[in-house]
């Protein structure tokens, strides 16, 4: 059987054993409905309350400000639709960026059809949003600004605290998609003046199909899923108790180990980048050189079509990607790479390697060795 080297952790991660062990009783033993008043239901409610505390501790907020969802996309939708619709009397203008996840961009398009106006900010060649552009875009009718914490494709980290302070000063709600940031960046919602934040468990060694949305208590928002009284009437549906337990366990582990985890990923990334640049001609780093996720490496290799490259890497057991897992089936250039000014022919040569806890220096050597061999072969053919 071929060796498997997994370097697509921005797409998803495995569930840690410690997390799985916390979840297992809630599938078959502690299966009560948390809305029930008998003891089996109450033990599920207690498990949800514990997880809510674990999430709030990681974000520096109050437990009452955490709402569980089905994942990052739903959290993004609930934040944008819920806040915008509930505050339409204050204004109808929203500000975001051109490199957001489609969970934000497509929701903004939906809001435009409802009569909202959206400004899509440019970013520079490294993927950074300029504070001056944010300030210039603000209008008297601006009610919400949404800027992702860390880009899922190129890893660039945005000046979230600076943007948050502008929003707080101007009385504008501030949302950030932090799906890629949890476990990789220290987050303090109060210090950073964040009013709403989206996250998803499967990005930090938790289960798929469960996420959370932080919304500051002072922020008014409407539900987008109705039909039940769960989550303080803001998100109807019987709670996914095993998933919620897993999210809570995973975010606590991620927060407790964040510094050592980031140091490891940073060293692996720098080692990988140095070896690629030293051994393969025509390599361009995409994203900011230093203001980026520690485990994110996105490079374009001139003249190497990434589709063929990924297939040949998979043949030798290397799991990498060309960008966002949500858009990997598209033949169009990445909207993120287009936004940073990359030409179409180079955007089709973009390889994303995202490192995780199980990766080693031997993995990097194996990846680079195969990249050298495959790139030579593809250039000849």
C-alpha positions as CSV (number, residue, x, y, z in Angstrom):
1,X,0.0,0.0,0.0
2,X,1.4,3.4,-0.9
3,X,2.4,5.9,1.8
4,X,-0.2,8.6,2.5
5,X,1.1,12.1,3.2
6,X,-1.9,14.4,3.9
7,X,-1.2,18.1,3.5
8,X,-4.6,19.5,2.9
9,X,-5.6,20.5,6.5
10,X,-7.3,23.7,5.4
11,X,-9.8,21.5,3.6
12,X,-10.4,19.3,6.6
13,X,-8.7,17.5,9.5
14,X,-9.1,14.1,11.1
15,X,-11.0,13.9,14.4
16,X,-8.5,13.5,17.3
17,X,-8.9,10.4,19.5
18,X,-9.5,12.5,22.6
19,X,-12.3,14.3,20.8
20,X,-13.9,11.1,19.5
21,X,-13.8,9.6,22.9
22,X,-15.7,12.5,24.3
23,X,-18.3,12.2,21.5
24,X,-18.9,8.4,21.6
25,X,-21.3,8.2,24.6
26,X,-23.7,10.7,23.0
27,X,-24.3,8.4,20.1
28,X,-25.7,5.4,21.9
29,X,-25.7,5.9,25.7
30,X,-26.5,9.6,26.4
31,X,-28.9,10.0,23.5
32,X,-31.6,12.1,25.1
33,X,-33.1,15.1,23.4
34,X,-31.7,18.3,25.1
35,X,-35.1,19.9,24.9
36,X,-36.7,17.2,27.2
37,X,-37.1,17.8,30.9
38,X,-36.3,14.2,32.1
39,X,-32.8,13.2,33.2
40,X,-31.6,11.7,30.0
41,X,-32.5,14.9,28.2
42,X,-30.9,17.0,30.9
43,X,-27.5,15.2,30.6
44,X,-27.5,16.2,26.9
45,X,-28.3,19.8,27.8
46,X,-25.5,19.8,30.3
47,X,-23.1,18.5,27.6
48,X,-24.2,21.3,25.3
49,X,-23.7,23.9,28.1
50,X,-20.2,22.6,28.8
51,X,-19.3,22.9,25.1
52,X,-20.7,26.4,24.9
53,X,-18.4,27.3,27.8
54,X,-15.4,25.7,26.1
55,X,-16.1,27.8,22.9
56,X,-16.6,31.0,24.9
57,X,-13.4,30.5,26.8
58,X,-11.5,30.1,23.6
59,X,-12.9,33.3,22.1
60,X,-12.9,35.5,25.3
61,X,-16.7,36.0,25.3
62,X,-19.8,35.0,27.3
63,X,-21.4,31.6,26.9
64,X,-24.7,33.3,26.1
65,X,-23.1,34.7,23.0
66,X,-22.4,31.3,21.4
67,X,-24.9,29.6,18.9
68,X,-24.3,26.2,17.5
69,X,-24.8,25.7,13.7
70,X,-24.1,23.0,11.1
71,X,-20.8,24.5,10.1
72,X,-18.9,27.6,8.8
73,X,-21.2,28.3,5.8
74,X,-24.3,28.3,7.9
75,X,-22.6,30.5,10.5
76,X,-21.6,33.0,7.7
77,X,-25.1,33.0,6.4
78,X,-26.7,33.5,9.8
79,X,-24.4,36.3,10.6
80,X,-24.8,38.3,7.4
81,X,-28.5,37.6,6.8
82,X,-29.5,37.7,10.4
83,X,-27.7,41.0,11.3
84,X,-28.5,42.8,8.0
85,X,-32.2,42.0,8.0
86,X,-32.7,42.7,11.7
87,X,-31.0,46.2,11.4
88,X,-32.4,47.4,8.1
89,X,-33.9,50.4,9.8
90,X,-30.3,51.6,10.5
91,X,-29.1,51.3,6.9
92,X,-28.7,49.0,4.0
93,X,-24.9,49.1,3.2
94,X,-22.5,46.2,3.8
95,X,-18.7,46.2,3.3
96,X,-16.7,43.0,2.6
97,X,-13.7,42.0,0.5
98,X,-13.2,40.3,-2.9
99,X,-11.3,37.4,-1.3
100,X,-13.9,36.2,1.1
101,X,-15.1,32.6,1.2
102,X,-18.1,31.9,-1.0
103,X,-20.2,31.5,2.1
104,X,-19.8,35.3,2.5
105,X,-19.7,36.4,-1.2
106,X,-22.8,34.5,-2.3
107,X,-24.7,35.6,0.8
108,X,-23.9,39.2,-0.1
109,X,-25.2,38.6,-3.6
110,X,-28.4,37.3,-2.1
111,X,-28.7,40.4,0.1
112,X,-28.2,42.7,-2.9
113,X,-31.3,41.1,-4.4
114,X,-33.1,42.1,-1.3
115,X,-32.1,45.7,-1.7
116,X,-28.9,45.9,0.3
117,X,-25.9,47.6,-1.2
118,X,-22.5,45.9,-0.9
119,X,-19.0,47.3,-1.4
120,X,-16.4,44.6,-2.3
121,X,-13.0,45.9,-1.2
122,X,-9.9,45.3,-3.2
123,X,-6.8,43.7,-1.6
124,X,-3.1,44.2,-2.5
125,X,-0.9,41.7,-4.2
126,X,-0.3,39.8,-0.9
127,X,-4.0,39.6,-0.1
128,X,-4.1,42.3,2.6
129,X,-7.0,44.7,3.0
130,X,-5.8,48.3,3.6
131,X,-7.3,50.1,6.6
132,X,-7.6,53.3,4.6
133,X,-9.8,51.5,2.0
134,X,-12.1,50.3,4.8
135,X,-12.5,53.8,6.2
136,X,-13.1,55.3,2.8
137,X,-15.9,52.8,2.0
138,X,-17.9,53.6,5.1
139,X,-21.2,55.5,4.5
140,X,-23.8,56.8,6.8
141,X,-25.9,53.8,5.8
142,X,-23.2,51.2,6.6
143,X,-24.5,48.7,9.1
144,X,-22.1,45.7,8.8
145,X,-18.5,45.0,7.8
146,X,-17.4,41.4,7.2
147,X,-13.7,40.6,6.7
148,X,-12.3,37.1,7.0
149,X,-9.6,36.5,9.7
150,X,-7.4,34.3,7.6
151,X,-7.8,33.5,3.9
152,X,-8.4,29.8,3.2
153,X,-6.4,29.7,0.0
154,X,-3.3,32.0,0.5
155,X,-3.3,32.1,4.3
156,X,-3.0,35.9,4.6
157,X,-4.0,37.3,8.0
158,X,-6.0,40.5,8.0
159,X,-5.6,43.4,10.5
160,X,-8.8,42.3,12.4
161,X,-8.2,44.3,15.5
162,X,-7.7,47.5,13.6
163,X,-10.8,47.0,11.5
164,X,-12.8,46.1,14.6
165,X,-11.8,49.3,16.4
166,X,-12.9,51.3,13.3
167,X,-16.3,49.6,13.4
168,X,-16.7,50.1,17.1
169,X,-15.8,53.8,16.7
170,X,-18.3,54.2,13.9
171,X,-21.1,52.2,15.4
172,X,-20.9,49.5,12.7
173,X,-21.3,45.8,13.4
174,X,-18.1,43.8,12.6
175,X,-18.2,40.1,11.5
176,X,-15.2,37.9,10.8
177,X,-15.1,34.5,9.2
178,X,-12.6,32.8,11.5
179,X,-13.0,29.3,10.1
180,X,-9.3,29.0,9.2
181,X,-8.0,31.0,12.2
182,X,-9.2,28.9,15.2
183,X,-6.3,27.0,16.6
184,X,-3.8,29.0,14.5
185,X,-4.3,32.5,15.9
186,X,-5.0,33.9,19.4
187,X,-8.5,35.4,19.4
188,X,-10.0,37.8,21.9
189,X,-13.4,39.0,20.6
190,X,-13.6,41.8,23.2
191,X,-10.1,43.2,22.6
192,X,-10.5,42.9,18.9
193,X,-13.9,44.6,18.9
194,X,-15.5,41.6,17.1
195,X,-19.3,41.5,17.1
196,X,-19.8,38.2,15.3
197,X,-17.5,35.3,14.4
198,X,-17.9,32.1,12.4
199,X,-16.1,28.8,13.1
200,X,-16.3,25.2,12.0
201,X,-15.1,22.2,14.1
202,X,-13.6,20.1,11.2
203,X,-10.9,22.6,10.6
204,X,-9.3,22.0,14.1
205,X,-9.5,18.3,14.5
206,X,-13.2,18.1,15.4
207,X,-16.2,16.5,13.6
208,X,-17.7,17.6,10.3
209,X,-21.2,19.1,10.2
210,X,-21.0,21.2,13.3
211,X,-20.0,24.9,13.7
212,X,-20.7,27.8,15.9
213,X,-21.4,31.5,15.6
214,X,-20.4,34.1,18.2
215,X,-22.7,37.1,18.3
216,X,-22.2,39.8,20.9
217,X,-25.3,40.1,23.1
218,X,-25.9,43.7,22.2
219,X,-26.3,42.8,18.5
220,X,-29.8,42.2,17.2
221,X,-30.2,39.4,14.6
222,X,-32.9,37.3,13.1
223,X,-32.9,33.5,12.6
224,X,-32.7,32.0,9.1
225,X,-33.9,28.6,10.2
226,X,-37.2,28.5,12.0
227,X,-39.5,25.9,13.5
228,X,-38.1,25.3,16.9
229,X,-37.0,27.1,20.1
230,X,-33.5,25.8,20.2
231,X,-30.5,28.1,20.6
232,X,-32.5,30.8,22.2
233,X,-35.0,30.9,19.3
234,X,-32.2,31.8,16.9
235,X,-31.4,28.4,15.2
236,X,-34.3,25.8,15.1
237,X,-33.6,22.1,15.0
238,X,-32.8,19.3,17.4
239,X,-29.2,19.8,18.6
240,X,-26.4,17.6,17.2
241,X,-25.2,16.7,20.7
242,X,-22.3,14.4,19.7
243,X,-21.1,17.1,17.2
244,X,-21.4,19.9,19.8
245,X,-19.5,17.8,22.4
246,X,-16.8,17.2,19.8
247,X,-16.6,20.9,18.8
248,X,-16.2,21.8,22.5
249,X,-13.5,19.3,23.1
250,X,-11.6,20.2,19.9
251,X,-11.6,23.9,20.5
252,X,-10.3,23.5,24.0
253,X,-7.5,21.2,22.9
254,X,-6.7,23.6,20.0
255,X,-6.6,26.6,22.3
256,X,-4.5,24.9,25.0
257,X,-1.9,23.8,22.5
258,X,-1.9,26.8,20.1
259,X,1.6,28.1,20.6
260,X,3.5,24.8,20.4
261,X,1.3,23.8,17.4
262,X,1.9,27.0,15.5
263,X,5.7,26.9,16.2
264,X,5.8,23.4,14.7
265,X,3.8,24.3,11.6
266,X,5.8,27.5,11.0
267,X,9.1,25.6,11.0
268,X,7.8,22.9,8.7
269,X,6.4,25.5,6.3
270,X,9.6,27.5,6.1
271,X,11.6,24.2,5.6
272,X,9.2,23.2,2.8
273,X,9.3,26.7,1.1
274,X,13.1,26.8,1.2
275,X,13.4,23.4,-0.3
276,X,10.8,24.1,-3.1
277,X,12.4,27.4,-4.0
278,X,15.9,26.0,-4.0
279,X,15.1,23.0,-6.2
280,X,12.3,24.0,-8.5
281,X,12.6,27.0,-10.9
282,X,9.8,29.4,-11.6
283,X,8.2,29.3,-8.1
284,X,6.1,32.2,-6.8
285,X,4.8,32.5,-3.3
286,X,1.1,33.5,-3.1
287,X,0.0,35.5,-0.1
288,X,1.8,37.6,2.5
289,X,5.3,36.4,3.3
290,X,5.0,36.8,7.1
291,X,1.3,37.8,7.9
292,X,-0.1,34.3,7.1
293,X,-1.3,31.1,8.7
294,X,1.7,29.2,10.1
295,X,0.8,26.0,8.2
296,X,-0.2,27.6,4.9
297,X,2.0,27.4,1.8
298,X,0.5,28.4,-1.6
299,X,2.9,28.6,-4.5
300,X,2.5,28.9,-8.3
301,X,5.0,26.8,-10.3
302,X,5.4,28.4,-13.7
303,X,4.4,26.1,-16.6
304,X,3.1,23.3,-14.3
305,X,-0.7,22.8,-14.7
306,X,-1.9,22.1,-11.2
307,X,-4.6,19.6,-12.2
308,X,-2.0,17.2,-13.7
309,X,0.3,17.9,-10.8
310,X,-2.3,17.0,-8.2
311,X,-3.2,13.7,-9.9
312,X,0.4,12.7,-10.1
313,X,1.0,13.6,-6.5
314,X,-2.0,11.5,-5.5
315,X,-0.5,8.6,-7.4
316,X,2.4,8.6,-4.9
317,X,0.1,9.2,-1.9
318,X,0.4,12.9,-1.5
319,X,-2.9,14.7,-0.7
320,X,-2.7,18.4,-1.6
321,X,-5.0,20.9,-3.3
322,X,-5.2,23.9,-5.6
323,X,-7.1,26.1,-3.3
324,X,-10.4,26.1,-1.5
325,X,-12.1,22.8,-1.1
326,X,-15.4,24.5,-1.8
327,X,-14.3,25.5,-5.3
328,X,-12.0,22.7,-6.3
329,X,-14.4,21.4,-8.9
330,X,-14.4,24.7,-10.8
331,X,-12.4,25.2,-14.0
332,X,-12.4,29.0,-13.5
333,X,-9.4,30.7,-11.9
334,X,-9.6,31.2,-8.1
335,X,-11.4,34.4,-7.3
336,X,-8.7,34.9,-4.6
337,X,-5.8,34.7,-7.0
338,X,-7.6,36.9,-9.5
339,X,-8.2,39.5,-6.7
340,X,-4.5,39.7,-5.9
341,X,-3.7,40.4,-9.5
342,X,-2.5,37.0,-10.7
343,X,-2.7,36.3,-14.4
344,X,-5.0,33.4,-15.3
345,X,-2.2,31.2,-16.6
346,X,-0.4,31.4,-13.3
347,X,-3.5,30.9,-11.2
348,X,-3.9,27.5,-12.9
349,X,-0.5,26.6,-11.6
350,X,-1.3,27.3,-7.9
351,X,-0.5,24.5,-5.4
352,X,-1.7,24.7,-1.8
353,X,0.0,22.7,0.9
354,X,-1.5,23.1,4.3
355,X,0.3,21.4,7.2
356,X,-1.1,19.8,10.3
357,X,-0.2,18.1,13.5
358,X,0.8,14.7,12.1
359,X,3.2,16.1,9.4
360,X,7.0,15.6,9.7
361,X,10.2,16.8,8.1
362,X,10.3,13.4,6.4
363,X,6.9,14.2,4.8
364,X,8.3,17.5,3.5
365,X,11.3,15.7,2.0
366,X,9.0,13.2,0.3
367,X,6.7,15.9,-1.1
368,X,9.6,18.0,-2.4
369,X,11.4,15.0,-4.0
370,X,8.2,14.2,-5.9
371,X,7.5,17.8,-6.8
372,X,11.0,18.0,-8.4
373,X,10.4,14.8,-10.3
374,X,6.9,15.6,-11.5
375,X,7.6,19.2,-12.4
376,X,10.5,18.1,-14.6
377,X,8.3,15.5,-16.3
378,X,5.4,17.9,-16.9
379,X,7.7,20.6,-18.3
380,X,9.1,18.1,-20.8
381,X,5.6,16.9,-21.9
